[in-house]
Amino acid sequence: MTRLLTLLAIGYFVWQFVKNYLNKQEIRQKRQSENNRQSPLAMVQCQYCRVHLPENEAVAAGNNWFCGSEHKALWLKSQQG
Ligand SMILES: [Zn+2]
């Protein structure tokens, strides 16, 4: 009888653990998809100083990205010769 109770207790704890684990997974997935919706920002790289920054903070010149208009100007200058 004691053995049966022990088995039931173990089964209960395992079930609780699995339930908790699945809940956490679900919450994490939900949070991740929310994050993706809120900030679908691509990271781009400054052609001049190679720093990475989000697209909305970068300055574009054709297919090239820069961390600021200063580096854009400097890079364009260096491309000219
Ligand atoms: Zn830069």
PDB file of the backbone (N, CA, C, O) and the ligand in Angstrom, with CONECT records:
HET     ZN  A 101       1
ATOM      1  N   MET A   1       0.831  -1.213   0.000  1.00  0.00           N
ATOM      2  CA  MET A   1       0.000   0.000   0.000  1.00  0.00           C
ATOM      3  C   MET A   1       0.867   1.266   0.000  1.00  0.00           C
ATOM      4  O   MET A   1       0.590   2.229  -0.715  1.00  0.00           O
ATOM      5  N   THR A   2       1.913   1.237   0.814  1.00  0.00           N
ATOM      6  CA  THR A   2       2.805   2.394   0.882  1.00  0.00           C
ATOM      7  C   THR A   2       3.462   2.625  -0.477  1.00  0.00           C
ATOM      8  O   THR A   2       3.654   3.759  -0.914  1.00  0.00           O
ATOM      9  N   ARG A   3       3.801   1.506  -1.133  1.00  0.00           N
ATOM     10  CA  ARG A   3       4.459   1.596  -2.426  1.00  0.00           C
ATOM     11  C   ARG A   3       3.535   2.280  -3.439  1.00  0.00           C
ATOM     12  O   ARG A   3       3.969   3.120  -4.227  1.00  0.00           O
ATOM     13  N   LEU A   4       2.269   1.909  -3.401  1.00  0.00           N
ATOM     14  CA  LEU A   4       1.289   2.498  -4.318  1.00  0.00           C
ATOM     15  C   LEU A   4       1.185   4.010  -4.087  1.00  0.00           C
ATOM     16  O   LEU A   4       1.146   4.799  -5.031  1.00  0.00           O
ATOM     17  N   LEU A   5       1.141   4.388  -2.801  1.00  0.00           N
ATOM     18  CA  LEU A   5       1.061   5.818  -2.464  1.00  0.00           C
ATOM     19  C   LEU A   5       2.298   6.558  -2.964  1.00  0.00           C
ATOM     20  O   LEU A   5       2.195   7.668  -3.486  1.00  0.00           O
ATOM     21  N   THR A   6       3.452   5.948  -2.807  1.00  0.00           N
ATOM     22  CA  THR A   6       4.701   6.563  -3.270  1.00  0.00           C
ATOM     23  C   THR A   6       4.660   6.760  -4.773  1.00  0.00           C
ATOM     24  O   THR A   6       5.032   7.811  -5.294  1.00  0.00           O
ATOM     25  N   LEU A   7       4.197   5.719  -5.459  1.00  0.00           N
ATOM     26  CA  LEU A   7       4.098   5.810  -6.917  1.00  0.00           C
ATOM     27  C   LEU A   7       3.154   6.924  -7.330  1.00  0.00           C
ATOM     28  O   LEU A   7       3.436   7.686  -8.255  1.00  0.00           O
ATOM     29  N   LEU A   8       2.026   7.011  -6.629  1.00  0.00           N
ATOM     30  CA  LEU A   8       1.051   8.064  -6.927  1.00  0.00           C
ATOM     31  C   LEU A   8       1.669   9.438  -6.689  1.00  0.00           C
ATOM     32  O   LEU A   8       1.487  10.357  -7.488  1.00  0.00           O
ATOM     33  N   ALA A   9       2.401   9.570  -5.583  1.00  0.00           N
ATOM     34  CA  ALA A   9       3.045  10.847  -5.259  1.00  0.00           C
ATOM     35  C   ALA A   9       4.043  11.215  -6.338  1.00  0.00           C
ATOM     36  O   ALA A   9       4.078  12.354  -6.802  1.00  0.00           O
ATOM     37  N   ILE A  10       4.857  10.245  -6.735  1.00  0.00           N
ATOM     38  CA  ILE A  10       5.859  10.508  -7.774  1.00  0.00           C
ATOM     39  C   ILE A  10       5.168  10.900  -9.080  1.00  0.00           C
ATOM     40  O   ILE A  10       5.566  11.846  -9.759  1.00  0.00           O
ATOM     41  N   GLY A  11       4.116  10.137  -9.409  1.00  0.00           N
ATOM     42  CA  GLY A  11       3.365  10.431 -10.628  1.00  0.00           C
ATOM     43  C   GLY A  11       2.797  11.838 -10.603  1.00  0.00           C
ATOM     44  O   GLY A  11       2.807  12.545 -11.611  1.00  0.00           O
ATOM     45  N   TYR A  12       2.292  12.243  -9.417  1.00  0.00           N
ATOM     46  CA  TYR A  12       1.712  13.569  -9.260  1.00  0.00           C
ATOM     47  C   TYR A  12       2.768  14.647  -9.475  1.00  0.00           C
ATOM     48  O   TYR A  12       2.532  15.634 -10.171  1.00  0.00           O
ATOM     49  N   PHE A  13       3.948  14.442  -8.863  1.00  0.00           N
ATOM     50  CA  PHE A  13       5.006  15.439  -8.992  1.00  0.00           C
ATOM     51  C   PHE A  13       5.487  15.542 -10.442  1.00  0.00           C
ATOM     52  O   PHE A  13       5.722  16.636 -10.954  1.00  0.00           O
ATOM     53  N   VAL A  14       5.628  14.375 -11.099  1.00  0.00           N
ATOM     54  CA  VAL A  14       6.062  14.370 -12.493  1.00  0.00           C
ATOM     55  C   VAL A  14       5.045  15.118 -13.345  1.00  0.00           C
ATOM     56  O   VAL A  14       5.413  15.906 -14.216  1.00  0.00           O
ATOM     57  N   TRP A  15       3.775  14.867 -13.092  1.00  0.00           N
ATOM     58  CA  TRP A  15       2.699  15.525 -13.857  1.00  0.00           C
ATOM     59  C   TRP A  15       2.733  17.041 -13.651  1.00  0.00           C
ATOM     60  O   TRP A  15       2.599  17.814 -14.600  1.00  0.00           O
ATOM     61  N   GLN A  16       2.917  17.451 -12.390  1.00  0.00           N
ATOM     62  CA  GLN A  16       3.006  18.883 -12.097  1.00  0.00           C
ATOM     63  C   GLN A  16       4.198  19.510 -12.822  1.00  0.00           C
ATOM     64  O   GLN A  16       4.106  20.606 -13.374  1.00  0.00           O
ATOM     65  N   PHE A  17       5.312  18.787 -12.804  1.00  0.00           N
ATOM     66  CA  PHE A  17       6.530  19.279 -13.437  1.00  0.00           C
ATOM     67  C   PHE A  17       6.315  19.468 -14.942  1.00  0.00           C
ATOM     68  O   PHE A  17       6.671  20.496 -15.519  1.00  0.00           O
ATOM     69  N   VAL A  18       5.718  18.439 -15.556  1.00  0.00           N
ATOM     70  CA  VAL A  18       5.471  18.497 -17.005  1.00  0.00           C
ATOM     71  C   VAL A  18       4.513  19.634 -17.330  1.00  0.00           C
ATOM     72  O   VAL A  18       4.698  20.359 -18.308  1.00  0.00           O
ATOM     73  N   LYS A  19       3.479  19.782 -16.490  1.00  0.00           N
ATOM     74  CA  LYS A  19       2.497  20.835 -16.722  1.00  0.00           C
ATOM     75  C   LYS A  19       3.157  22.218 -16.637  1.00  0.00           C
ATOM     76  O   LYS A  19       2.938  23.081 -17.488  1.00  0.00           O
ATOM     77  N   ASN A  20       3.969  22.405 -15.593  1.00  0.00           N
ATOM     78  CA  ASN A  20       4.699  23.657 -15.420  1.00  0.00           C
ATOM     79  C   ASN A  20       5.587  23.941 -16.622  1.00  0.00           C
ATOM     80  O   ASN A  20       5.623  25.051 -17.155  1.00  0.00           O
ATOM     81  N   TYR A  21       6.302  22.894 -17.030  1.00  0.00           N
ATOM     82  CA  TYR A  21       7.243  23.034 -18.135  1.00  0.00           C
ATOM     83  C   TYR A  21       6.510  23.455 -19.407  1.00  0.00           C
ATOM     84  O   TYR A  21       6.950  24.363 -20.113  1.00  0.00           O
ATOM     85  N   LEU A  22       5.394  22.793 -19.695  1.00  0.00           N
ATOM     86  CA  LEU A  22       4.623  23.126 -20.900  1.00  0.00           C
ATOM     87  C   LEU A  22       4.082  24.541 -20.825  1.00  0.00           C
ATOM     88  O   LEU A  22       4.081  25.262 -21.823  1.00  0.00           O
ATOM     89  N   ASN A  23       3.619  24.946 -19.637  1.00  0.00           N
ATOM     90  CA  ASN A  23       3.115  26.302 -19.445  1.00  0.00           C
ATOM     91  C   ASN A  23       4.191  27.328 -19.748  1.00  0.00           C
ATOM     92  O   ASN A  23       3.957  28.311 -20.451  1.00  0.00           O
ATOM     93  N   LYS A  24       5.387  27.076 -19.198  1.00  0.00           N
ATOM     94  CA  LYS A  24       6.492  28.006 -19.414  1.00  0.00           C
ATOM     95  C   LYS A  24       6.827  28.115 -20.887  1.00  0.00           C
ATOM     96  O   LYS A  24       7.059  29.207 -21.407  1.00  0.00           O
ATOM     97  N   GLN A  25       6.850  26.958 -21.561  1.00  0.00           N
ATOM     98  CA  GLN A  25       7.149  26.947 -22.994  1.00  0.00           C
ATOM     99  C   GLN A  25       6.134  27.800 -23.755  1.00  0.00           C
ATOM    100  O   GLN A  25       6.488  28.581 -24.638  1.00  0.00           O
ATOM    101  N   GLU A  26       4.863  27.628 -23.388  1.00  0.00           N
ATOM    102  CA  GLU A  26       3.793  28.345 -24.060  1.00  0.00           C
ATOM    103  C   GLU A  26       3.949  29.856 -23.858  1.00  0.00           C
ATOM    104  O   GLU A  26       3.835  30.641 -24.799  1.00  0.00           O
ATOM    105  N   ILE A  27       4.215  30.241 -22.599  1.00  0.00           N
ATOM    106  CA  ILE A  27       4.384  31.663 -22.281  1.00  0.00           C
ATOM    107  C   ILE A  27       5.566  32.223 -23.057  1.00  0.00           C
ATOM    108  O   ILE A  27       5.493  33.322 -23.606  1.00  0.00           O
ATOM    109  N   ARG A  28       6.663  31.457 -23.102  1.00  0.00           N
ATOM    110  CA  ARG A  28       7.847  31.932 -23.798  1.00  0.00           C
ATOM    111  C   ARG A  28       7.551  32.133 -25.285  1.00  0.00           C
ATOM    112  O   ARG A  28       7.945  33.138 -25.875  1.00  0.00           O
ATOM    113  N   GLN A  29       6.853  31.165 -25.882  1.00  0.00           N
ATOM    114  CA  GLN A  29       6.526  31.272 -27.303  1.00  0.00           C
ATOM    115  C   GLN A  29       5.635  32.473 -27.568  1.00  0.00           C
ATOM    116  O   GLN A  29       5.815  33.198 -28.546  1.00  0.00           O
ATOM    117  N   LYS A  30       4.652  32.674 -26.660  1.00  0.00           N
ATOM    118  CA  LYS A  30       3.741  33.801 -26.811  1.00  0.00           C
ATOM    119  C   LYS A  30       4.523  35.105 -26.743  1.00  0.00           C
ATOM    120  O   LYS A  30       4.333  36.009 -27.557  1.00  0.00           O
ATOM    121  N   ARG A  31       5.428  35.181 -25.730  1.00  0.00           N
ATOM    122  CA  ARG A  31       6.221  36.377 -25.552  1.00  0.00           C
ATOM    123  C   ARG A  31       7.088  36.640 -26.782  1.00  0.00           C
ATOM    124  O   ARG A  31       7.221  37.777 -27.233  1.00  0.00           O
ATOM    125  N   GLN A  32       7.671  35.575 -27.311  1.00  0.00           N
ATOM    126  CA  GLN A  32       8.550  35.721 -28.470  1.00  0.00           C
ATOM    127  C   GLN A  32       7.792  36.265 -29.669  1.00  0.00           C
ATOM    128  O   GLN A  32       8.275  37.158 -30.365  1.00  0.00           O
ATOM    129  N   SER A  33       6.596  35.722 -29.909  1.00  0.00           N
ATOM    130  CA  SER A  33       5.844  36.179 -31.080  1.00  0.00           C
ATOM    131  C   SER A  33       5.392  37.615 -30.879  1.00  0.00           C
ATOM    132  O   SER A  33       5.295  38.376 -31.842  1.00  0.00           O
ATOM    133  N   GLU A  34       5.107  38.004 -29.606  1.00  0.00           N
ATOM    134  CA  GLU A  34       4.754  39.388 -29.333  1.00  0.00           C
ATOM    135  C   GLU A  34       5.933  40.308 -29.593  1.00  0.00           C
ATOM    136  O   GLU A  34       5.787  41.379 -30.181  1.00  0.00           O
ATOM    137  N   ASN A  35       7.104  39.873 -29.147  1.00  0.00           N
ATOM    138  CA  ASN A  35       8.306  40.663 -29.389  1.00  0.00           C
ATOM    139  C   ASN A  35       8.545  40.844 -30.874  1.00  0.00           C
ATOM    140  O   ASN A  35       8.881  41.935 -31.336  1.00  0.00           O
ATOM    141  N   ASN A  36       8.370  39.770 -31.608  1.00  0.00           N
ATOM    142  CA  ASN A  36       8.588  39.837 -33.054  1.00  0.00           C
ATOM    143  C   ASN A  36       7.639  40.838 -33.694  1.00  0.00           C
ATOM    144  O   ASN A  36       8.002  41.547 -34.633  1.00  0.00           O
ATOM    145  N   ARG A  37       6.405  40.887 -33.169  1.00  0.00           N
ATOM    146  CA  ARG A  37       5.432  41.800 -33.735  1.00  0.00           C
ATOM    147  C   ARG A  37       5.802  43.251 -33.402  1.00  0.00           C
ATOM    148  O   ARG A  37       5.661  44.148 -34.233  1.00  0.00           O
ATOM    149  N   GLN A  38       6.285  43.462 -32.152  1.00  0.00           N
ATOM    150  CA  GLN A  38       6.571  44.818 -31.718  1.00  0.00           C
ATOM    151  C   GLN A  38       7.845  45.382 -32.355  1.00  0.00           C
ATOM    152  O   GLN A  38       7.911  46.567 -32.680  1.00  0.00           O
ATOM    153  N   SER A  39       8.841  44.533 -32.529  1.00  0.00           N
ATOM    154  CA  SER A  39      10.104  45.056 -33.049  1.00  0.00           C
ATOM    155  C   SER A  39      10.644  44.172 -34.167  1.00  0.00           C
ATOM    156  O   SER A  39      11.544  43.363 -33.945  1.00  0.00           O
ATOM    157  N   PRO A  40      10.099  44.327 -35.355  1.00  0.00           N
ATOM    158  CA  PRO A  40      10.588  43.547 -36.486  1.00  0.00           C
ATOM    159  C   PRO A  40      11.813  44.214 -37.113  1.00  0.00           C
ATOM    160  O   PRO A  40      11.920  44.323 -38.335  1.00  0.00           O
ATOM    161  N   LEU A  41      12.735  44.660 -36.251  1.00  0.00           N
ATOM    162  CA  LEU A  41      13.861  45.448 -36.735  1.00  0.00           C
ATOM    163  C   LEU A  41      14.980  44.544 -37.231  1.00  0.00           C
ATOM    164  O   LEU A  41      15.398  43.607 -36.550  1.00  0.00           O
ATOM    165  N   ALA A  42      15.448  44.844 -38.418  1.00  0.00           N
ATOM    166  CA  ALA A  42      16.600  44.146 -38.948  1.00  0.00           C
ATOM    167  C   ALA A  42      17.850  44.893 -38.501  1.00  0.00           C
ATOM    168  O   ALA A  42      17.854  46.120 -38.410  1.00  0.00           O
ATOM    169  N   MET A  43      18.898  44.148 -38.228  1.00  0.00           N
ATOM    170  CA  MET A  43      20.157  44.771 -37.881  1.00  0.00           C
ATOM    171  C   MET A  43      20.956  45.007 -39.156  1.00  0.00           C
ATOM    172  O   MET A  43      21.032  44.144 -40.030  1.00  0.00           O
ATOM    173  N   VAL A  44      21.538  46.175 -39.241  1.00  0.00           N
ATOM    174  CA  VAL A  44      22.365  46.488 -40.404  1.00  0.00           C
ATOM    175  C   VAL A  44      23.753  46.891 -39.906  1.00  0.00           C
ATOM    176  O   VAL A  44      23.952  47.159 -38.722  1.00  0.00           O
ATOM    177  N   GLN A  45      24.701  46.926 -40.832  1.00  0.00           N
ATOM    178  CA  GLN A  45      26.075  47.215 -40.457  1.00  0.00           C
ATOM    179  C   GLN A  45      26.559  48.471 -41.149  1.00  0.00           C
ATOM    180  O   GLN A  45      26.374  48.638 -42.354  1.00  0.00           O
ATOM    181  N   CYS A  46      27.177  49.349 -40.389  1.00  0.00           N
ATOM    182  CA  CYS A  46      27.759  50.559 -40.961  1.00  0.00           C
ATOM    183  C   CYS A  46      28.920  50.164 -41.867  1.00  0.00           C
ATOM    184  O   CYS A  46      29.838  49.463 -41.443  1.00  0.00           O
ATOM    185  N   GLN A  47      28.871  50.615 -43.104  1.00  0.00           N
ATOM    186  CA  GLN A  47      29.914  50.267 -44.071  1.00  0.00           C
ATOM    187  C   GLN A  47      31.260  50.904 -43.693  1.00  0.00           C
ATOM    188  O   GLN A  47      32.319  50.433 -44.107  1.00  0.00           O
ATOM    189  N   TYR A  48      31.201  51.946 -42.927  1.00  0.00           N
ATOM    190  CA  TYR A  48      32.416  52.688 -42.611  1.00  0.00           C
ATOM    191  C   TYR A  48      33.118  52.158 -41.364  1.00  0.00           C
ATOM    192  O   TYR A  48      34.306  51.841 -41.410  1.00  0.00           O
ATOM    193  N   CYS A  49      32.388  52.060 -40.245  1.00  0.00           N
ATOM    194  CA  CYS A  49      33.037  51.622 -39.002  1.00  0.00           C
ATOM    195  C   CYS A  49      32.623  50.210 -38.588  1.00  0.00           C
ATOM    196  O   CYS A  49      33.067  49.721 -37.549  1.00  0.00           O
ATOM    197  N   ARG A  50      31.776  49.547 -39.386  1.00  0.00           N
ATOM    198  CA  ARG A  50      31.402  48.136 -39.184  1.00  0.00           C
ATOM    199  C   ARG A  50      30.584  47.911 -37.921  1.00  0.00           C
ATOM    200  O   ARG A  50      30.466  46.770 -37.474  1.00  0.00           O
ATOM    201  N   VAL A  51      30.022  48.942 -37.340  1.00  0.00           N
ATOM    202  CA  VAL A  51      29.209  48.762 -36.154  1.00  0.00           C
ATOM    203  C   VAL A  51      27.819  48.277 -36.579  1.00  0.00           C
ATOM    204  O   VAL A  51      27.323  48.659 -37.639  1.00  0.00           O
ATOM    205  N   HIS A  52      27.196  47.437 -35.751  1.00  0.00           N
ATOM    206  CA  HIS A  52      25.852  46.947 -36.045  1.00  0.00           C
ATOM    207  C   HIS A  52      24.825  47.807 -35.330  1.00  0.00           C
ATOM    208  O   HIS A  52      25.010  48.172 -34.170  1.00  0.00           O
ATOM    209  N   LEU A  53      23.752  48.127 -36.018  1.00  0.00           N
ATOM    210  CA  LEU A  53      22.691  48.927 -35.401  1.00  0.00           C
ATOM    211  C   LEU A  53      21.364  48.609 -36.066  1.00  0.00           C
ATOM    212  O   LEU A  53      21.336  48.135 -37.202  1.00  0.00           O
ATOM    213  N   PRO A  54      20.248  48.869 -35.360  1.00  0.00           N
ATOM    214  CA  PRO A  54      18.934  48.609 -35.953  1.00  0.00           C
ATOM    215  C   PRO A  54      18.654  49.521 -37.146  1.00  0.00           C
ATOM    216  O   PRO A  54      19.097  50.667 -37.212  1.00  0.00           O
ATOM    217  N   GLU A  55      17.897  48.955 -38.084  1.00  0.00           N
ATOM    218  CA  GLU A  55      17.654  49.621 -39.356  1.00  0.00           C
ATOM    219  C   GLU A  55      17.065  51.019 -39.191  1.00  0.00           C
ATOM    220  O   GLU A  55      17.386  51.929 -39.956  1.00  0.00           O
ATOM    221  N   ASN A  56      16.187  51.189 -38.172  1.00  0.00           N
ATOM    222  CA  ASN A  56      15.513  52.483 -38.036  1.00  0.00           C
ATOM    223  C   ASN A  56      16.436  53.582 -37.496  1.00  0.00           C
ATOM    224  O   ASN A  56      16.077  54.759 -37.510  1.00  0.00           O
ATOM    225  N   GLU A  57      17.646  53.188 -37.015  1.00  0.00           N
ATOM    226  CA  GLU A  57      18.592  54.202 -36.545  1.00  0.00           C
ATOM    227  C   GLU A  57      19.700  54.424 -37.568  1.00  0.00           C
ATOM    228  O   GLU A  57      20.558  55.288 -37.392  1.00  0.00           O
ATOM    229  N   ALA A  58      19.670  53.639 -38.631  1.00  0.00           N
ATOM    230  CA  ALA A  58      20.745  53.718 -39.612  1.00  0.00           C
ATOM    231  C   ALA A  58      20.382  54.673 -40.746  1.00  0.00           C
ATOM    232  O   ALA A  58      19.214  54.991 -40.975  1.00  0.00           O
ATOM    233  N   VAL A  59      21.415  55.115 -41.440  1.00  0.00           N
ATOM    234  CA  VAL A  59      21.240  55.987 -42.601  1.00  0.00           C
ATOM    235  C   VAL A  59      21.590  55.168 -43.840  1.00  0.00           C
ATOM    236  O   VAL A  59      22.634  54.518 -43.887  1.00  0.00           O
ATOM    237  N   ALA A  60      20.723  55.204 -44.832  1.00  0.00           N
ATOM    238  CA  ALA A  60      20.928  54.388 -46.024  1.00  0.00           C
ATOM    239  C   ALA A  60      21.502  55.206 -47.172  1.00  0.00           C
ATOM    240  O   ALA A  60      21.233  56.399 -47.314  1.00  0.00           O
ATOM    241  N   ALA A  61      22.307  54.517 -47.991  1.00  0.00           N
ATOM    242  CA  ALA A  61      22.773  55.099 -49.247  1.00  0.00           C
ATOM    243  C   ALA A  61      22.792  53.963 -50.250  1.00  0.00           C
ATOM    244  O   ALA A  61      23.748  53.191 -50.312  1.00  0.00           O
ATOM    245  N   GLY A  62      21.729  53.867 -51.035  1.00  0.00           N
ATOM    246  CA  GLY A  62      21.600  52.741 -51.946  1.00  0.00           C
ATOM    247  C   GLY A  62      21.425  51.465 -51.154  1.00  0.00           C
ATOM    248  O   GLY A  62      20.511  51.362 -50.336  1.00  0.00           O
ATOM    249  N   ASN A  63      22.295  50.483 -51.388  1.00  0.00           N
ATOM    250  CA  ASN A  63      22.229  49.235 -50.645  1.00  0.00           C
ATOM    251  C   ASN A  63      23.114  49.252 -49.409  1.00  0.00           C
ATOM    252  O   ASN A  63      23.215  48.245 -48.709  1.00  0.00           O
ATOM    253  N   ASN A  64      23.746  50.364 -49.137  1.00  0.00           N
ATOM    254  CA  ASN A  64      24.678  50.450 -48.018  1.00  0.00           C
ATOM    255  C   ASN A  64      24.049  51.187 -46.839  1.00  0.00           C
ATOM    256  O   ASN A  64      23.222  52.085 -46.999  1.00  0.00           O
ATOM    257  N   TRP A  65      24.474  50.770 -45.659  1.00  0.00           N
ATOM    258  CA  TRP A  65      23.945  51.360 -44.429  1.00  0.00           C
ATOM    259  C   TRP A  65      25.071  51.998 -43.644  1.00  0.00           C
ATOM    260  O   TRP A  65      26.224  51.570 -43.711  1.00  0.00           O
ATOM    261  N   PHE A  66      24.712  53.038 -42.892  1.00  0.00           N
ATOM    262  CA  PHE A  66      25.704  53.742 -42.083  1.00  0.00           C
ATOM    263  C   PHE A  66      25.103  54.090 -40.735  1.00  0.00           C
ATOM    264  O   PHE A  66      23.886  54.204 -40.589  1.00  0.00           O
ATOM    265  N   CYS A  67      25.997  54.261 -39.730  1.00  0.00           N
ATOM    266  CA  CYS A  67      25.514  54.563 -38.383  1.00  0.00           C
ATOM    267  C   CYS A  67      25.115  56.029 -38.272  1.00  0.00           C
ATOM    268  O   CYS A  67      24.431  56.413 -37.324  1.00  0.00           O
ATOM    269  N   GLY A  68      25.532  56.846 -39.224  1.00  0.00           N
ATOM    270  CA  GLY A  68      25.160  58.247 -39.197  1.00  0.00           C
ATOM    271  C   GLY A  68      25.515  58.910 -40.508  1.00  0.00           C
ATOM    272  O   GLY A  68      26.245  58.343 -41.320  1.00  0.00           O
ATOM    273  N   SER A  69      24.996  60.117 -40.718  1.00  0.00           N
ATOM    274  CA  SER A  69      25.246  60.806 -41.987  1.00  0.00           C
ATOM    275  C   SER A  69      26.726  61.148 -42.144  1.00  0.00           C
ATOM    276  O   SER A  69      27.227  61.280 -43.261  1.00  0.00           O
ATOM    277  N   GLU A  70      27.425  61.290 -41.007  1.00  0.00           N
ATOM    278  CA  GLU A  70      28.857  61.583 -41.055  1.00  0.00           C
ATOM    279  C   GLU A  70      29.621  60.447 -41.724  1.00  0.00           C
ATOM    280  O   GLU A  70      30.437  60.665 -42.619  1.00  0.00           O
ATOM    281  N   HIS A  71      29.337  59.229 -41.270  1.00  0.00           N
ATOM    282  CA  HIS A  71      30.027  58.070 -41.832  1.00  0.00           C
ATOM    283  C   HIS A  71      29.593  57.815 -43.266  1.00  0.00           C
ATOM    284  O   HIS A  71      30.375  57.327 -44.082  1.00  0.00           O
ATOM    285  N   LYS A  72      28.356  58.143 -43.568  1.00  0.00           N
ATOM    286  CA  LYS A  72      27.883  58.017 -44.944  1.00  0.00           C
ATOM    287  C   LYS A  72      28.717  58.928 -45.853  1.00  0.00           C
ATOM    288  O   LYS A  72      29.186  58.509 -46.911  1.00  0.00           O
ATOM    289  N   ALA A  73      28.888  60.176 -45.419  1.00  0.00           N
ATOM    290  CA  ALA A  73      29.652  61.140 -46.209  1.00  0.00           C
ATOM    291  C   ALA A  73      31.103  60.702 -46.355  1.00  0.00           C
ATOM    292  O   ALA A  73      31.681  60.780 -47.438  1.00  0.00           O
ATOM    293  N   LEU A  74      31.687  60.239 -45.245  1.00  0.00           N
ATOM    294  CA  LEU A  74      33.080  59.799 -45.259  1.00  0.00           C
ATOM    295  C   LEU A  74      33.262  58.604 -46.189  1.00  0.00           C
ATOM    296  O   LEU A  74      34.246  58.522 -46.924  1.00  0.00           O
ATOM    297  N   TRP A  75      32.304  57.677 -46.150  1.00  0.00           N
ATOM    298  CA  TRP A  75      32.404  56.470 -46.972  1.00  0.00           C
ATOM    299  C   TRP A  75      32.263  56.832 -48.456  1.00  0.00           C
ATOM    300  O   TRP A  75      33.010  56.332 -49.298  1.00  0.00           O
ATOM    301  N   LEU A  76      31.289  57.714 -48.769  1.00  0.00           N
ATOM    302  CA  LEU A  76      31.082  58.125 -50.146  1.00  0.00           C
ATOM    303  C   LEU A  76      32.336  58.818 -50.685  1.00  0.00           C
ATOM    304  O   LEU A  76      32.708  58.650 -51.846  1.00  0.00           O
ATOM    305  N   LYS A  77      32.967  59.593 -49.823  1.00  0.00           N
ATOM    306  CA  LYS A  77      34.204  60.288 -50.190  1.00  0.00           C
ATOM    307  C   LYS A  77      35.287  59.256 -50.517  1.00  0.00           C
ATOM    308  O   LYS A  77      35.993  59.372 -51.519  1.00  0.00           O
ATOM    309  N   SER A  78      35.402  58.243 -49.649  1.00  0.00           N
ATOM    310  CA  SER A  78      36.457  57.243 -49.845  1.00  0.00           C
ATOM    311  C   SER A  78      36.191  56.398 -51.091  1.00  0.00           C
ATOM    312  O   SER A  78      37.127  55.875 -51.695  1.00  0.00           O
ATOM    313  N   GLN A  79      34.905  56.259 -51.483  1.00  0.00           N
ATOM    314  CA  GLN A  79      34.579  55.501 -52.683  1.00  0.00           C
ATOM    315  C   GLN A  79      34.960  56.269 -53.946  1.00  0.00           C
ATOM    316  O   GLN A  79      35.280  55.682 -54.979  1.00  0.00           O
ATOM    317  N   GLN A  80      34.918  57.588 -53.836  1.00  0.00           N
ATOM    318  CA  GLN A  80      35.223  58.423 -55.011  1.00  0.00           C
ATOM    319  C   GLN A  80      36.711  58.426 -55.308  1.00  0.00           C
ATOM    320  O   GLN A  80      37.132  58.701 -56.432  1.00  0.00           O
ATOM    321  N   GLY A  81      37.496  58.121 -54.298  1.00  0.00           N
ATOM    322  CA  GLY A  81      38.859  58.014 -54.701  1.00  0.00           C
ATOM    323  C   GLY A  81      39.920  58.464 -53.780  1.00  0.00           C
ATOM    324  O   GLY A  81      41.102  58.379 -54.112  1.00  0.00           O
TER     325      GLY A  81
HETATM  326 ZN    ZN A 101      29.811  54.134 -38.638  1.00  0.00          ZN2+
END
